[in-house]
Amino acid sequence: MPTTEHAHRRRIGRRVVRYVVLIAAAGVVLFPIYITVVDALLSPQQIVHRPPILFPSSPRWSTFSTAYQSGNLGIYLRNSAIVTLATVAFELTTSVLAAYAFVFLRFPGRKILFFASLATLMVPFEATIIPNYQTIDHLGLLNTFPALVLPFIANGVGIFLFRQAFLSFPSEVRDAAQLDGCGHLRFLFRIVAPINRPVIGAFGLFAFLSSWNQYLWPLVVTQTNSVRTVQIGLRQLAQTNFSQFDVVFAGTILAALPIAILLVAFQRQLVAGLTAGAVKG
Amino acid sequence: MQRRFGRRVHEAALGYLLILPAIGAFGLFVFYPLVRTAYLGFYLAPPTPNLPSHYVGFHQYASVIGSSEFADDLGHTAFFVLLSVPLGIVIGLALANLAHTKVPGIRLFRTIYSSTVATSTAVASVIFFTLLNPQIGLLSYVFGKEGGNGILNNPHWALPAVALVTIWQNIGFTFILMSAALQSLPQEVLEASKVDGASAFVRFRQITLPLLSPILFFAGIIGVISGFQAFGQIDLLTQGGPNHASLVLIYDLYQQAFQYNNPGFAAVLSIALFVILLLLTFVQFWFFQRRVSYAND
């Protein structure tokens, strides 16, 4: 049967081509990360060696602890963790409470206030940064953790997404719960919130990533290493320690590591989490 | 009757209480600052810092919007968006199409193509800052040093280099978005065209691409919006230089407000940024409205 053999060969040939392209593309995407890892493990003399050394034959792991301690990455990562966790906790709480009120409670002005929450999606934070800086300054909060958290304690995206999710909640269940004497807050925290865990989780992941990756605001309101977040800390490291480039490379890896681990852990929520913010301009 | 009224008041009070944290924060950190920004645009910064600023009304708006500096800001921003958005989408779509297959080990490749979502703007920028450094950077070693100072110090190449970093950082996100879209396509249609004997390229152009057009539009709009907000990569790679060659709108805004002590000028730029992004958001909303109504038909 020469024809099937021919077809078989062609299929194998096509598969080989696909693998070659897949590997080449992977090489291009990974190259910057790979080089950063390799250079973090080389000595400064080896980094400037030409032709370049592309594999660390005697890796210097100690550079990572240098970056963590004297490069202050330890402090920066701790600061980012504090600021991000606080921001996400506030955002989730304010969004869940507001969305619940907009769906399950009746009060004058409900529509207009929901519309106002939606309207915040159209205001980019960058366009309001000057008065926000002045407000934080007047409150005496410059260079503190509250300065990094306060402007972001509420998020229109969260309110919008949670309201959409809560709206699909069957009203008979609410009526039944009410007949059983279940109050609003108990109903919210025992039934509505647990049922909507997926959307709350997806928004939580999105909120975590956006808070962790913030750059402009932390740059403007922090002045000392004790409150700088890891993004601004990395800038500090790159600009003040550029002569020790091995430490800069190691610091870059340390700065990216927590998010890499988080994304592997939450792989399944990733798509929903990444696109959750797409409703915001 | 009395009791029902009491319950209603109670419910309304609870409602206000629950929305208070969110609405209060919006008032203080979104609406008040937006109005205040527009107001600051009416005041001209004094020539020396300690003098009071001077009310000029719409004069400052007119002079900033009409200035060549503003035109240059917009030109650089548009150039940056045009460089980074279409190419970024094409690369993301190509990778998603490449990985949309069932061969052994494909999960590893998908993980690799998604991997740049773990990098922040700062991480990506510092990685490329070192790669492009004329003394130690590997890319400078391979592709040349551009007159010894590196491409980030070359007025023609600075902005394209920043766009390249942005494209690389966004590969993961675009890949994930495009892969999800490819997986949601009706498989029967694709299978039927395969049986018809259409070549892979024809199938992609005539069937896959039209089906993907909503998600491509969506990716384009959010790409343009985030392109107008791109700040970290400019700050870390070029600081708007060399000689203003990469001075985009948002970086000019930052420098005027926080380095040159010129809040009035920066306020006008802020309002301009707000209006531009508002128009883009309207295009996006209008588009989704239309899509939803199609789906309901």
Interface residues (C-beta under 8 A of the other chain):
Chain A: R15 R18 Y19 V21 L22 A25 A26 V29 L30 P32 I33 I35 T36 D39 I47 V48 R50 P52 T93 T94 S95 L97 A98 Y100 A101 F102 L105 R106 F107 P108 R110 L113 A116 S117 T120 L121 M122 V123 P124 E126 A127 T128 I129 I130 P131 N132 Y133 Q134 T135 L150 P151 F152 I153 A154 G156 I159 H184 W212 N213 Y215 L216 L219 V220 V230 Q231 I232 L234 R235 L237 A238 F245 V248 F249 T252 A255 A256 I259 A260 L263 L270 V271 L274 T275 A278 G281
Chain B: R8 E11 A12 A13 L14 G15 Y16 L18 I19 P21 A22 I23 G24 A25 F26 L28 F29 V30 F31 Y32 P33 L34 R36 T37 L40 L95 L98 A99 T101 V103 I106 F109 I112 Y113 S114 S115 T116 V117 A118 T119 S120 T121 A122 V123 A124 V126 I127 F128 F129 T130 L131 Q135 I136 L138 Y141 W168 I171 F173 I176 L177 A180 F218 I222 I225 Q229 F231 G232 D235 L236 I250 L253 Y254 A257 F258 P263 A266 A267 S270 I271 L273 F274 L277 L278 L280 T281 Q284
